[in-house]
Amino acid sequence: MAEKNTKGAISIRNVTKIYDPEGVNVMAVDDCSLEIKSGEVCMIVGPSGCGKTTLLNAIAGFHSITEGEIYLDNEILCGPNKPLADQGSDRIVVFQHGALFPWKTLQENVAYGPIVQKVLPKNEALDKAGSLLEEAGIGDMMKKYPGEVSSGMARRAEIVRALINNPKVLLLDEPYRAMDALTKSIMHESLLEVYDKTNVTIFFITHDLEEAIFLGDKVVVMTTRPAKTKLILDVDIPRPRNYQVLSSEKFRVLVNEAKDAVHEEAIKAFEAGERELA
C-alpha cells in the first residue's frame, strides 16, 4: 500500500465563500473555521446544499474562496492574495459519481496519474498499480474495465488510484452514497484497512451519521447554508474498528448526539426552502 503518511494537517481559518449566480450573491460558507490534524479522519455532515462540498472544492483547488485562509501543513493553499489554491497530487479527490476512464482497465486507471505526470515510466507505474490492487483485494480484476466490475470494486480501484500518488489528504465527496447497505459495509472495512496502513488524512463528506461515527476520528456537523461549524464530536472509539462497534453504547450515544444537531439544521433548511448548491 502507499507509504505511511506523516503530514496532511488542514487549517480552515474564517473562510467565506460567496457565489454570484445570475448577479445575485449567494453566501455558501460564512466565517467557517476548522482544524484537522495530520492523519485524522474528519467526517463532515450537514443538510443538503449547506456548503460542505464548497469547502472540499476549496481545499482541492476547484473553487476560490472570498475571504479567509486555508493552510496545509502550515503552508497557505489559498487566502487574500491567492483566492484559488493550486491543484496538486498532495490532495486527491474521490468523487461521488466515480471518475474511472471506461476505456482503460482498472490497472491502467490506477497507473494513469504517475504516467501522465512522468513520475514513473509506464511499465513501473503499471507494476505498482498491479501491486496496490492486489493489496486492496481486487488484483484478479485488474485487467477488467470499470463496466465489467461491481460499483464497490470500481470505487475501491478509485481509492487505490488516489493512493498511488502518496497524497497527504484524501478528499471524499459521499463516495458510497448510492451503494446498498451490504456493499457500503464492505467499502467501510476496505477504507479502514487503507487508513490503518497509510494514516492518510481524510476529509469525508456524508449524509450517513452511522457512517460518520464508524469511520471518523472527528465528526463536524455544519449549519444550514451559509455553512459554519455547529458541533464537533470527537469519536473516542479505539482503532482498529470492526462492525461490533455499531452495537456499543458509546456508538449509539454519539450517533444520537449528532442526529439531534443535524435534525435542527435540516428543519431550518426545509423551512428556508433550500436547494442543492455546491
N, C-alpha and C positions, 0 to 999 in steps of 0.2 A: 504494500500500500504506500501512499505518499509519505514523505518524511514527517516526523513528529514536529508539530508547529510550536513555536515559542513566541510568536508575535500575533498581532491582529487586534489590538485594543482600539476600540472605536469611541470617540468622544463627540457627541452631538450637542452643540452649545447654542442655545437661544435661536434655533433655526425657525425661520418663517418662509413660507412659500405661497406666493400669490400668482394664480393663473389669470389670464386675461382673454377668456373665450368670447369672441364677438364684441370685444370692447367693454365687457362687464367684469370687473375684478372679482375673483373668487379666491378666498383665503383657504388653502388646503391644510396648511400647517401654521400654527401660531406660537411662537416663542417656546419651541419644544427643546428640552434638554434631556440627555440620556447618556449614561456611561456604561460601556460594555467592556468587560475585562478580556484580556487575551485568553483564548481557549474557552470562552464561555459560550453556552448555548442560550441565546436570548430569543424568546418567543414573543411575537407581537400580535396582540389580539385587539379587536375593536369592531364597531359597526361597519358595514359595507360603505365604501366611499368616504371613510373618515380621514384618509391621508396616509395610511400605512405604507402603501406602495410608493407614494411620493417620497417618503424617507428612504426606502430601499433604492429607488432610482437615483436619488441624490448621492447616496454613498457609491453607487456603481458608476456614476458619471453620465447617466442618461438624461437627467433633468437638472437644471440650475436651481439655486436657492436665491431667495430675495434678500434675506438678512440672516445673520448668524454665521457660524463656522462649523465645519466637520473635520475632525482630525483622525488619522490612522497612525497609531504608534507615535503620537506627538508631532507628526508632520501634517501640515494642513492639506486637506483634499480640496476644499472649497471654502470661500469666505468673501469678505467685502471686495477684495481686489481680484478675485477669481471665482465668480459665481458658479461655474461649471467644473466639476472635478474631471481630471484626465481619466480615461478608461484604462484599465491595466489588468494583467494576469494575477495580480495580488488580490483582486476582488472578482469572484466569478459568480454569475447569476444562473440559477436553475429556474426556468420559467414555468408558470402554471400549466401551459398547454403543450409543453415539450418543444424541443428545437433541434432534434437529430435530423441530419440530412437523410431523406428517404432513399436516395440513390447510393448511399455508402453503407457498408456493413458496420456492425457495432464496433468492430476493431478499428476500421478506418475512421469512424466518427471520433473515437477516443483519441486517435493519433493525430487528428487534423490540426489541432492548435499548435503543438510543437513543430509540426512540419511547416505550417504556414509562417510561423514566427521564426523559423530557421533555428530553433533551439536544439533540435536533434535531426540527424539525417533520417530519411524516410524509413529505412529498414530498422533503425534503432527505435524510432518512435512507434512503429508497428509492434516490435517485440515488447516494448514497455507496456503498450496498450493491452497486448495479449496477457501479460503477466498480471496487470491490475484487474482485468476482467476475470481471470482465474481466481484471484484473491477474493473478488466480490461474489464468487459463486456462480458466475454465468459464463465461464470460459468455454463451455461447449456450445454457446450461442454466438460466439464472436464473429463467425463467418456469415451469420444471418443478417438480413436487413431489418430495419425497425418495424416494417409492416408485417414481418413474419414472426414477431415475438409478442408476448403479452405486454400490456401497458406497464406492469410492475417491472419486468425485465428491462424495458426501454428506459424507464425512469432511473433504474439502478445504473444503467450504462451512462446516463447523463451525469449522475453524481461522479462516476469514475472519470468521465471526460473532464469534469471540473478539477478533480484531484490530481490529474496527471500534470497540471501546471504548478503544483505545490502552492496553492493560494494561501494567503493569510486569513481570508474571510470567504465563507460560502454565504451567498445571499439567496434565500429560498422563498419564492412567492407562491404559497399554497400549492406545493408540488404534488400533494396527494389528494387534493380536493375531490376529484372526480372518481376516485377509486372506491370499490366496495370495502366493507369493514375488514374482511379477511385479508385482502391484498394490502390494505393500509397497515394492518398489524405486522405483516411480513416486512413491509418497507420501513416501518419504525425500527424493527430489530436490525435491519440492514444498516440504517443510518447510524444507530447507536454503535454498531460494530465499527463503522468507519470512524466515528468520533473517538472511540476508545483507542484506535490505532494512530490517529493523526492529531488529535487535540486541536483541530482547526476551529477557529471562531465561527459561530453560526448565527446569522440574523434571519429568523424564520417567521414568516407571516402566515397566520392560520385563523380560521373561524372555529376550530375544534378545540374546546377547552381541555378535554381529556388528553388530546394530542399535545397540547401546550405544556401541561403539567408533567406528562410522562417523559417528554423529550428534554424539557428545559432545565437550566440552572436558574433562570430568571424568567418570569412572565410579566410582560408590560401590557397593561390594559390602557388603551388610548381612548380619549374622549371622542364624541361625535365631532364632525368637521366644524371648525378647524382643529386639527389634531394636536394634542399635547398629552403628556403622561398623566393619567388619572390615578393609577395604582401600580406599584411594582411589588411583585411577590417573589421572594426568594424561596426556591424549591429545595428544601434541605432533606432530600431523599438521596441516600448514598448511591454511587455508581460503582460497578456496572449495574444496570437495571434490567429487570425482566418483567413479564406481564403479571407476576404475583403482586407487584406494586399496586396494580389497579384496585385490588380488594382491601388495601390497607386503610386504616382510619385517617392517617395523615394525608393520604392522597385525596380522599373524599372531602376532607376539610378544605384543602387548597382549591379543589375544583369549585366547591360551593362559594368560597370567598371570591374567586374570580368571576363566577357566574353572576353574583349579586352586582358586582361593579359593571360587567358587560351589559346586563339587563337594563340597568339605569340608563346607560348611554344608548342602547337600542331603542328604548322608548322615546328618548329625545330625538333621535334620528328619524323615527317613524312620524312623530308629531310635526317635525320640521319638513317632512316630505323629501328627505334627502334621496339622491340618486347616486349610482356608482360614479365615482370620479377617481382617477388615478391619484 
